[in-house]
Amino acid sequence: MTQRFCFFVAAFAVAGLTCACGSSTSSPSQATADVTVQMVGDRGNQSYSPNPTSMRVGQTIAWHNGDTTAHTSTKDGGGFDTGNVNAGATSSPITMSAAGSFTYHCTLHPGMVGTITVQ
């Protein structure tokens, strides 16, 4: 009986450590994108880096917020919107399926602007 109890305690401890060690700070919204743009603050056309951004049709793009406040990346006229991206977080990747030049902005700070060129 004592051996079974010790085995149970050891198995429970290992399971607990596995769960604790197996956790990650990444989430589905932090999946890897082909192109990542940094949100650097409310600085007009210098708010996103690199800006402009170039990519190919079919590639994915995500925004990483390197600032201390939440921002968005929202296509002018609609089409994509990251929603609020908190400080230190990365948006979900968005697939760019059409060629063209697309302007976007932060809905929280409309002076933040960027351009994506998709070839």
NORWOCOR-V703892 format. One record per residue. N is the residue number from 1. RES is the residue in three letters. SS is DSSP state (~ for helix, > for strand, _ for the rest). OMEGA is omega in whole degrees, 0 to 359 (none if undefined). Layout:
# NORWOCOR-V703892
[[N:RES:SS:OMEGA] [N:RES:SS:OMEGA]]
This chain:
# NORWOCOR-V703892
[[1:MET:_:181] [2:THR:~:179] [3:GLN:~:179] [4:ARG:~:180] [5:PHE:~:179] [6:CYS:~:178] [7:PHE:~:180] [8:PHE:~:180] [9:VAL:~:180] [10:ALA:~:179] [11:ALA:~:179] [12:PHE:~:180] [13:ALA:~:179] [14:VAL:~:178] [15:ALA:~:179] [16:GLY:~:178] [17:LEU:~:179] [18:THR:~:179] [19:CYS:~:181] [20:ALA:~:182] [21:CYS:~:183] [22:GLY:~:180] [23:SER:_:184] [24:SER:_:177] [25:THR:_:178] [26:SER:_:179] [27:SER:_:179] [28:PRO:~:180] [29:SER:~:179] [30:GLN:~:177] [31:ALA:_:182] [32:THR:_:176] [33:ALA:_:177] [34:ASP:_:181] [35:VAL:>:176] [36:THR:>:178] [37:VAL:>:178] [38:GLN:>:171] [39:MET:>:187] [40:VAL:_:178] [41:GLY:_:183] [42:ASP:_:186] [43:ARG:_:179] [44:GLY:~:182] [45:ASN:~:174] [46:GLN:~:184] [47:SER:_:181] [48:TYR:>:181] [49:SER:>:1] [50:PRO:_:177] [51:ASN:_:3] [52:PRO:_:179] [53:THR:>:178] [54:SER:>:178] [55:MET:>:180] [56:ARG:_:175] [57:VAL:_:179] [58:GLY:_:178] [59:GLN:_:178] [60:THR:>:179] [61:ILE:>:176] [62:ALA:>:179] [63:TRP:>:176] [64:HIS:>:182] [65:ASN:>:178] [66:GLY:_:180] [67:ASP:_:182] [68:THR:_:180] [69:THR:_:181] [70:ALA:_:176] [71:HIS:>:172] [72:THR:_:168] [73:SER:_:188] [74:THR:>:181] [75:LYS:>:176] [76:ASP:_:180] [77:GLY:_:179] [78:GLY:_:180] [79:GLY:_:171] [80:PHE:_:178] [81:ASP:>:181] [82:THR:_:192] [83:GLY:_:180] [84:ASN:_:174] [85:VAL:>:183] [86:ASN:_:179] [87:ALA:_:178] [88:GLY:_:182] [89:ALA:_:177] [90:THR:>:180] [91:SER:_:170] [92:SER:_:178] [93:PRO:_:177] [94:ILE:>:179] [95:THR:>:177] [96:MET:_:189] [97:SER:_:179] [98:ALA:_:177] [99:ALA:_:176] [100:GLY:>:177] [101:SER:>:187] [102:PHE:>:177] [103:THR:>:180] [104:TYR:>:183] [105:HIS:>:174] [106:CYS:_:180] [107:THR:_:179] [108:LEU:_:182] [109:HIS:_:188] [110:PRO:_:177] [111:GLY:_:177] [112:MET:_:183] [113:VAL:>:179] [114:GLY:>:179] [115:THR:>:175] [116:ILE:>:173] [117:THR:>:181] [118:VAL:>:182] [119:GLN:_:none]]
